[in-house]
């Protein structure tokens, strides 16, 4: 079947995936974007299911989501996704999130690498089906949000949480689940904070892989009004040596 | 539209909802059962969406899930749900979980109360649409697993984890999400434990409500080979007084 460049998927804001303000949690929205990416790439011949037996996989490198509004519980909503560009080792994939009545709720951008699952080294994206991904690039479809930024942090960052990763943090690959990082970062802010603040933009860069049992340490620095940068390190339970695994930024606006 | 007593819903074992063994997490399965219950009751006129404006809601009192097999990532699976019995203040709802090819994966049982959201007191289930729920009771559809048991714990229980609840733990009602308790209990067991053990049966009784910011303490006691009972208490962050909020039991078999 001939596939379009852009795919559109319907999701439901499940009631138990909504926060106390009755809106979808950002972590669950992130999960839906990752699902949309997975469905889109699978339907076009370069998805995880095709790659895994060939010892290759997609690795999420950066994700940014910027919302005007979050779906409420029981809302249907739509995620469009498409590939904006592809290079040998990285591809940019965008998302447009809309309500059932068609109005836009927000957008997302992501950067993915393809790696060899045995060597853990980057592998050539164009080697898959003779560069099939190039047939699906749409450079022009609008995604009016800023690209993931390089999250700059100074020496001001304060250690705010330490967390031992557990069974539910670990994904199919044995690594800490990308979505769990989003949840852990947003858990740094008190429940009451969300009563008066709307999470306008969230971005995260995945630097290295952590594994179940690793201890994550979260360092936070306020960089502007409502803007917080977070650095996450891992260490073994019995070792004080920390290695950076991710860097995120949350930008809130007052409700 | 005339509704059947039993409803059947299709779900997908999403890849990011699977553990490192490539099988659906029990917490996510629990979430799907709660969704099925919600869809079934909504379609028959006694769901949350009908109750909420009338200051009533369903409260999950007990849940037990017993599995022969867990769906693998990308598997479609089905959840059938029906009301086995209804009394004035409690109703029993069952679940049958099957694979796409029709073979049974497992079953679930649950007990729900209906409460007044203002007084937080039990309210008469039969007051909704002149006892509409009675039109949908199926006593005979098979659910061949034991009912939720009274989890008996002695003085042997050992404190194994303390956890401050955070933003992502809190549901629409401002309480700790029922599914999060399941995840936190299963996180008591090391990641490696799940490499050699299959979670055969999980049950939980919800005793009292906890709120975001409460500190949960987990006490664990092994009661038989592979069987672990867990008592969860809550306390305010600045107060040592503990109140029991839930009691669970996990039964593992060796793989």
Interface residues (C-beta under 8 A of the other chain):
Chain A: X14 X15 X16 X17 X18 X19 X20 X22 X25 X27 X31 X34 X35 X38 X48 X49 X73 X74 X166 X167 X168 X170 X171 X172 X173 X174 X177 X178 X179 X183 X186 X187 X189 X190 X191 X193 X194 X212 X213
Chain B: X14 X15 X16 X17 X18 X19 X20 X22 X25 X27 X31 X34 X35 X38 X48 X49 X73 X74 X166 X167 X168 X170 X171 X172 X173 X174 X177 X178 X179 X183 X186 X187 X189 X190 X191 X193 X194 X212 X213
